[in-house]
Amino acid sequence: MNAIAVTLTLFLWVITLPCYAGAMTTGIVYHPDYLLHDPGMGHPERPARLEAIMSRLKRQGLLDVLTNIAPEPAEKRWLREVHTEEYLQRLEQAAYQARTYLDQDTVLSKNSFLVAKLAAGGVLKAVDAIMTGRIENAFVALRPPGHHAFANRGSGFCLINNVAVAVRYVQEEYGLKRVLIVDWDVHHGNGTQDIFYADPSVFYFSTHQWPYYPGTGASTETGSGAGIGKTLNVPLPVGSDDAEVIQAYSDKLVSAAESFRPQFVFISAGFDAHRDDPLAGLKLTEVGYRELTQIVNDIAQRFANGRLVSVLEGGYNLDALARSVEAHVRELAGM
């Protein structure tokens, strides 16, 4: 090979390296055992949700450029930072029975508690990978979801509040003082809000359809005690589309983040505000989800050294869910 050819080869390698390296800074957390939580025939929160997501990411070649993060079950001590011991015992005992209902929508099968611990642990492993510099951000493709889980009870398909557990983990294990949670699921994250409602170290921001399940999330709900002003709800009417939702983030979230200056960012990433979702009435598209991701990722870049973990919540039209997650992950990875 002559000198010109060598120079050209080195030049091509250098100009393509940043794109590859940038993509590799985004992690993906998934485990096939997440499919073992079985709420029963016809339940919207079904294993096929994750199968659709992972199948699309594989077909689009994204799994080849994302860093795989293997989950491990969360230790009970971290679950106890958020949930009561009585609730965890009740959850564990109930899950070993054939099928148990926590409420009319929230069902456990015999593997559910083990899967829930693995789901929460997957978020913790994503945090570890970020805090040790292995990756910059991550998407956690888990189930069951978590943002309707309270300290003392599960509800709304949720057993363990995955994001809440991870918030306490990043604060106590790594000493971070200010954590931002962005919740764009179409349903208000009543469990997450309740857990941190009086906590000034956690800022909770939520956009959601209003009025709708679970009936919380009014704009007047802003926190209590020392946490007053650290909850910001933006209820949206049926039919709100990309432009209206994006405006809420551009106008309200960015301003709040500039004041709060988070050191770590979590997204409760529900994709059931998509216009094709059967369980709600907002009109987001995958293009809108990509723009929301850009806004939140920019906040993480400005204030938190890029540290961001996105955790799957809702999304029940399989094709719309998979397309939206692809758009979301591409933006996280800068592709």
Secondary structure per residue as TSV (DSSP state, phi and psi in degrees):
chain	resnum	aa	ss	phi	psi
A	1	M	-	360.0	127.6
A	2	N	-	-79.1	173.8
A	3	A	H	-62.3	-37.4
A	4	I	H	-65.4	-42.1
A	5	A	H	-64.9	-40.8
A	6	V	H	-62.6	-45.2
A	7	T	H	-61.0	-44.4
A	8	L	H	-63.0	-42.1
A	9	T	H	-61.9	-44.7
A	10	L	H	-64.4	-38.7
A	11	F	H	-63.3	-46.4
A	12	L	H	-63.5	-38.6
A	13	W	H	-64.2	-42.4
A	14	V	H	-66.5	-43.5
A	15	I	H	-73.6	-22.1
A	16	T	H	-90.3	-18.9
A	17	L	H	-60.5	-45.1
A	18	P	H	-59.2	-37.2
A	19	C	H	-63.9	-44.9
A	20	Y	H	-66.6	-46.1
A	21	A	H	-63.3	-38.5
A	22	G	H	-61.5	-42.6
A	23	A	H	-63.1	-36.8
A	24	M	H	-74.0	-7.2
A	25	T	T	-81.7	-3.0
A	26	T	E	-103.3	129.5
A	27	G	E	-99.3	157.1
A	28	I	E	-127.1	128.6
A	29	V	E	-111.1	126.4
A	30	Y	-	-159.0	150.3
A	31	H	-	-147.9	136.7
A	32	P	G	-59.9	-22.5
A	33	D	G	-66.5	-16.4
A	34	Y	G	-62.2	-18.5
A	35	L	G	-79.7	-11.8
A	36	L	G	-78.9	-16.5
A	37	H	-	-70.1	117.4
A	38	D	-	-125.8	95.6
A	39	P	-	-74.0	-8.1
A	40	G	-	111.2	164.8
A	41	M	T	-57.3	131.3
A	42	G	T	85.3	-4.2
A	43	H	-	-75.0	135.5
A	44	P	S	-62.4	-34.6
A	45	E	S	-88.3	75.7
A	46	R	-	-109.1	160.5
A	47	P	T	-57.6	-28.5
A	48	A	H	-59.4	-20.1
A	49	R	H	-60.9	-49.2
A	50	L	H	-71.2	-35.2
A	51	E	H	-61.2	-40.2
A	52	A	H	-65.9	-42.0
A	53	I	H	-63.0	-52.7
A	54	M	H	-67.6	-34.5
A	55	S	H	-63.1	-42.9
A	56	R	H	-68.5	-44.3
A	57	L	H	-60.1	-36.8
A	58	K	H	-68.8	-45.6
A	59	R	H	-61.1	-35.3
A	60	Q	T	-84.4	1.0
A	61	G	T	78.8	9.3
A	62	L	G	-74.0	-30.6
A	63	L	G	-65.8	-19.2
A	64	D	G	-78.4	-19.6
A	65	V	T	-115.3	-3.0
A	66	L	S	-94.2	150.1
A	67	T	E	-86.0	120.0
A	68	N	E	-75.4	129.8
A	69	I	E	-116.4	116.7
A	70	A	-	-81.4	125.9
A	71	P	-	-79.1	156.4
A	72	E	-	-132.8	152.9
A	73	P	-	-59.1	137.2
A	74	A	-	-66.4	137.9
A	75	E	-	-66.9	147.2
A	76	K	H	-61.4	-26.7
A	77	R	H	-63.8	-30.5
A	78	W	H	-78.0	-34.5
A	79	L	H	-63.9	-35.8
A	80	R	T	-69.8	-17.9
A	81	E	T	-66.7	-20.6
A	82	V	T	-117.2	-41.0
A	83	H	S	-108.5	151.3
A	84	T	-	-72.9	151.9
A	85	E	H	-61.8	-38.6
A	86	E	H	-61.3	-43.1
A	87	Y	H	-66.6	-43.5
A	88	L	H	-62.8	-39.2
A	89	Q	H	-65.3	-43.0
A	90	R	H	-63.6	-40.1
A	91	L	H	-64.6	-44.3
A	92	E	H	-65.4	-43.0
A	93	Q	H	-66.1	-42.1
A	94	A	H	-67.4	-34.8
A	95	A	H	-68.9	-20.4
A	96	Y	T	-85.0	-3.2
A	97	Q	S	-86.2	170.7
A	98	A	S	-60.7	-51.7
A	99	R	E	-159.1	131.4
A	100	T	E	-132.8	138.9
A	101	Y	E	-103.1	121.1
A	102	L	S	-78.3	-35.6
A	103	D	S	-151.8	-171.9
A	104	Q	S	-66.8	-18.3
A	105	D	S	-108.6	-16.0
A	106	T	-	-111.9	110.4
A	107	V	E	-121.1	141.3
A	108	L	E	-113.3	141.6
A	109	S	E	-109.6	-179.2
A	110	K	T	-64.7	-22.6
A	111	N	T	-99.5	0.8
A	112	S	H	-63.9	-40.3
A	113	F	H	-67.8	-39.8
A	114	L	H	-63.5	-41.3
A	115	V	H	-66.5	-40.6
A	116	A	H	-62.6	-39.7
A	117	K	H	-65.0	-38.1
A	118	L	H	-68.4	-35.9
A	119	A	H	-64.7	-51.0
A	120	A	H	-60.4	-40.3
A	121	G	H	-65.0	-30.0
A	122	G	H	-63.1	-37.9
A	123	V	H	-67.3	-38.6
A	124	L	H	-64.5	-38.2
A	125	K	H	-66.8	-34.9
A	126	A	H	-63.9	-42.5
A	127	V	H	-59.5	-46.7
A	128	D	H	-57.5	-45.1
A	129	A	H	-63.6	-34.6
A	130	I	H	-73.3	-46.7
A	131	M	H	-69.8	-21.8
A	132	T	T	-95.6	3.7
A	133	G	T	83.6	9.2
A	134	R	S	-71.5	-38.3
A	135	I	-	-137.6	170.2
A	136	E	S	-98.7	-41.5
A	137	N	E	-146.8	174.1
A	138	A	E	-156.0	152.7
A	139	F	E	-115.7	129.9
A	140	V	E	-108.4	109.2
A	141	A	-	-90.9	86.5
A	142	L	-	-124.7	169.5
A	143	R	S	-160.0	153.3
A	144	P	S	-71.2	157.7
A	145	P	-	-70.4	-176.9
A	146	G	-	-140.1	-17.0
A	147	H	T	-75.6	-7.2
A	148	H	T	-95.6	1.7
A	149	A	-	-84.1	124.8
A	150	F	-	-90.3	175.7
A	151	A	S	-60.0	-35.9
A	152	N	S	-117.0	8.8
A	153	R	-	-166.0	151.6
A	154	G	-	-95.6	157.1
A	155	S	B	-165.8	167.8
A	156	G	T	53.3	43.6
A	157	F	T	77.7	-3.1
A	158	C	B	-105.5	139.1
A	159	L	S	-110.7	-60.6
A	160	I	S	-110.1	137.1
A	161	N	-	-82.4	92.2
A	162	N	H	-58.4	-46.3
A	163	V	H	-66.7	-42.7
A	164	A	H	-61.1	-42.7
A	165	V	H	-60.5	-42.8
A	166	A	H	-68.2	-33.4
A	167	V	H	-61.3	-49.0
A	168	R	H	-63.6	-34.6
A	169	Y	H	-64.5	-48.4
A	170	V	H	-68.4	-29.3
A	171	Q	H	-72.5	-44.4
A	172	E	H	-87.9	-36.5
A	173	E	H	-78.8	-32.8
A	174	Y	H	-118.8	-1.2
A	175	G	-	74.2	19.2
A	176	L	-	-76.9	143.3
A	177	K	-	-100.7	-28.6
A	178	R	-	-129.4	120.4
A	179	V	E	-125.7	133.0
A	180	L	E	-103.9	131.1
A	181	I	E	-112.5	123.7
A	182	V	E	-110.6	121.8
A	183	D	E	-119.3	106.9
A	184	W	-	-109.5	15.8
A	185	D	S	-58.5	148.9
A	186	V	S	-67.1	-21.7
A	187	H	S	-100.3	137.6
A	188	H	-	-62.3	137.4
A	189	G	-	-82.8	74.4
A	190	N	H	-62.4	-36.1
A	191	G	H	-66.4	-45.4
A	192	T	H	-63.3	-45.8
A	193	Q	H	-58.8	-43.8
A	194	D	H	-63.9	-40.7
A	195	I	H	-62.8	-37.5
A	196	F	H	-110.1	13.7
A	197	Y	T	-61.9	-31.5
A	198	A	T	-108.0	16.0
A	199	D	-	-105.5	111.3
A	200	P	T	-74.0	-8.8
A	201	S	T	-86.5	-6.4
A	202	V	E	-126.5	122.6
A	203	F	E	-100.3	123.3
A	204	Y	E	-110.1	121.2
A	205	F	E	-119.9	130.0
A	206	S	E	-139.3	133.0
A	207	T	E	-109.6	141.0
A	208	H	E	-165.8	157.7
A	209	Q	E	-68.1	138.8
A	210	W	S	-142.2	135.6
A	211	P	S	-78.8	146.5
A	212	Y	-	-170.5	172.6
A	213	Y	T	-56.1	137.7
A	214	P	T	-96.5	12.3
A	215	G	S	92.6	-1.8
A	216	T	-	-105.0	176.0
A	217	G	-	99.3	25.1
A	218	A	-	-67.4	155.1
A	219	S	T	-65.5	-18.2
A	220	T	T	-79.6	-10.1
A	221	E	-	-84.8	102.6
A	222	T	-	-124.6	6.8
A	223	G	-	114.7	172.8
A	224	S	-	-140.7	157.4
A	225	G	G	54.6	-131.4
A	226	A	G	-66.1	-16.6
A	227	G	G	-91.4	5.3
A	228	I	T	-60.0	130.3
A	229	G	T	90.5	-2.8
A	230	K	S	-104.8	10.9
A	231	T	E	-123.8	128.7
A	232	L	E	-132.6	107.6
A	233	N	E	-101.9	135.8
A	234	V	E	-122.7	87.0
A	235	P	E	-71.0	137.8
A	236	L	E	-120.3	139.1
A	237	P	-	-74.3	157.7
A	238	V	T	-52.8	137.9
A	239	G	T	93.8	-5.4
A	240	S	-	-59.4	134.3
A	241	D	B	-111.3	-170.5
A	242	D	H	-51.0	-51.5
A	243	A	H	-60.5	-41.7
A	244	E	H	-69.7	-40.7
A	245	V	H	-70.0	-43.8
A	246	I	H	-60.9	-38.3
A	247	Q	H	-61.1	-38.3
A	248	A	H	-60.7	-37.9
A	249	Y	I	-73.3	-43.7
A	250	S	I	-65.2	-40.6
A	251	D	I	-83.2	-40.5
A	252	K	I	-106.5	-45.8
A	253	L	I	-67.1	-46.0
A	254	V	H	-59.9	-44.1
A	255	S	H	-62.1	-44.1
A	256	A	H	-63.3	-41.1
A	257	A	H	-65.9	-36.1
A	258	E	H	-63.8	-33.4
A	259	S	H	-78.6	-40.2
A	260	F	H	-79.7	-35.7
A	261	R	-	54.4	68.3
A	262	P	-	-66.5	150.3
A	263	Q	S	-98.9	-11.3
A	264	F	E	-155.0	145.3
A	265	V	E	-125.4	131.2
A	266	F	E	-115.4	143.3
A	267	I	E	-114.4	124.4
A	268	S	E	-84.3	94.8
A	269	A	E	-94.6	82.2
A	270	G	-	-88.2	141.1
A	271	F	-	-115.1	24.8
A	272	D	T	-89.7	4.6
A	273	A	T	-86.1	2.8
A	274	H	B	-65.0	145.7
A	275	R	T	-62.8	-21.4
A	276	D	T	-94.5	0.0
A	277	D	-	-72.6	138.0
A	278	P	T	-80.6	-11.3
A	279	L	T	-102.5	3.7
A	280	A	-	-155.5	-173.9
A	281	G	-	-133.3	19.1
A	282	L	-	-84.0	169.4
A	283	K	B	-127.2	35.9
A	284	L	B	-68.3	154.4
A	285	T	-	-120.6	174.4
A	286	E	H	-64.8	-29.3
A	287	V	H	-63.5	-42.4
A	288	G	H	-62.8	-42.4
A	289	Y	H	-62.2	-36.0
A	290	R	H	-65.6	-39.8
A	291	E	H	-67.6	-39.2
A	292	L	H	-61.1	-41.6
A	293	T	H	-60.3	-41.5
A	294	Q	H	-61.3	-43.0
A	295	I	H	-63.6	-46.7
A	296	V	H	-70.0	-39.2
A	297	N	H	-64.7	-35.6
A	298	D	H	-63.6	-39.2
A	299	I	H	-60.7	-45.2
A	300	A	H	-61.4	-40.4
A	301	Q	H	-65.4	-40.9
A	302	R	H	-71.2	-38.8
A	303	F	H	-117.4	-21.2
A	304	A	S	-124.8	23.7
A	305	N	T	55.6	30.5
A	306	G	T	81.0	1.5
A	307	R	-	-73.2	110.8
A	308	L	E	-147.9	131.7
A	309	V	E	-123.8	123.7
A	310	S	E	-103.5	131.0
A	311	V	E	-123.4	126.2
A	312	L	E	-63.3	133.3
A	313	E	-	-116.6	-108.0
A	314	G	-	-90.7	-173.5
A	315	G	-	130.4	111.1
A	316	Y	-	-127.3	-6.9
A	317	N	S	-90.3	115.1
A	318	L	H	-60.3	-43.2
A	319	D	H	-69.7	-45.3
A	320	A	H	-63.1	-39.6
A	321	L	H	-60.7	-48.8
A	322	A	H	-64.5	-42.6
A	323	R	H	-63.6	-41.2
A	324	S	H	-67.0	-42.0
A	325	V	H	-63.8	-40.5
A	326	E	H	-58.3	-47.9
A	327	A	H	-61.4	-41.7
A	328	H	H	-62.1	-47.3
A	329	V	H	-68.6	-39.2
A	330	R	H	-59.2	-41.2
A	331	E	H	-68.0	-42.1
A	332	L	H	-56.9	-39.4
A	333	A	T	-87.2	-2.4
A	334	G	T	70.0	35.0
A	335	M	-	-112.2	360.0
